[in-house]
Amino acid sequence: MRLQDKVVVITGSTRGIGRSIALACAGEGASVVVSSRSAEAVLRTVEEMKVRGYDAAGITCDTTVPGALGELLRFAVDTFGKVDVWINNAGLSSGYRPLDEMTPEGISQVVATNVTSLAVGCSIAIPWMRTHGGGIVINMSGRGGKGETSPWTALYAATKAAVTSLTRSLAA
């Protein structure tokens, strides 16, 4: 129970890696705040976690909507009294296709989800943690995060390289 008495907030945590992280953290004793754009997915994930005996709560959160991440932080603090770990996991891919097949709106949405919302999450979580005794922020990267080429997911790869650079800069 390495995370006993810890509160973990995870963006994009109702499917995929985010869901697995939520289950793993809860399995180690953490109280987990699940979030997603889908209210139905949040409810389903929280109910599944509670059936397993885990301490979990959830809130709908579109990380690209101004103010949504602040609401997520307030929900976590109101529900569990603190935040020890904030995991910026929400991410969006445009699928496997060349950049020139994407619309400007699609490009903006990928960048907003993968870079802007992650930076906003850090700008909200870090000051709160500083004021309240510390904590850990984890930024999820992915294909392209080490600067490697990714021809069919070029935009996704570029955003993940930005995540890595931002994370290293914040750590320094």
Summary of the structure (lengths in Angstrom):
residues: 172
radius of gyration: 16.0
end to end distance: 30.3
largest distance: 48.0
contacts: 556
relative contact order: 0.14
helix: 52%
strand: 13%
